Structures are given as C-alpha cells and as structure tokens.
C-alpha cells in the first residue's frame, strides 16, 4: 500500500508564517516593483492602443451607441485571451467569451469582427 506523507499542522503553520512575513513581502515587492512597473507600462500602452482601435471600429457599427462601454469590456477580455492563448484554443476561448456577452445582449457578429480585426482570432468553423 502506498503511503502519502502528510505535513503536520505545525509545519504548515511555519510555512504560512514564512510566506506572509511582512518584512519578507516588503522586500519581494520592492525588488520586483521596477520590473513590474516597466511591464505594466508596456501592457497598458498596448491595451490603450487596442481600445482606441476598438472605438474606431465600433463607430462604424449602427446600433452600438450606448453600448460602447460593454463592447470595450469584451475587448479587454479578448485582449487577455490574445495574450495568453493562440490558434484553436484562442478561438474556443473567444467563443466562450462571445457566448457570455451575447447573453448580455451584445451582437456576436460585431464581437467576432472585433476579435478578428484586433487580435486576428478567427471564428471557429462550427460556430
């Protein structure tokens, strides 16, 4: 029979205390902050550029007046998909996001156009 090693409660508490030590966390944050700030500057500039392009695309769509903020929320979710996935997986995940926003009454055809024009994510053949 295979026995699994289980950590005693005292060992788990010690690990937790080390992990959430305020001095240690402060050091980690201070060391990482310059790099994190550089990354966030790059990413937020890219996101702002994509939002501007999305607004330009939406300005050509009839009937989206008053819904631009919701479409931008969708675009931000699409941006996350684009940054973390590619190919069929990105298409499948985008399908799920579009289904979610379709329930919230956004037009799926407009969302697929945005997904393709902004992120080059194609609509799956079965959708």
Secondary structure, 3 states (H helix, E strand, C coil): CCCCCCCCHHHHHHHHHHHCCHHHHHHHHHHHHHHHHHHHHHHHHHHHHHHHHHHHHHHCCCCCCCCHHHHHHHHHHHHHHHHHCCHHHHHHHHHHHHHHHHHCCCCHHHHHHHHHHHHCCCCCCCC
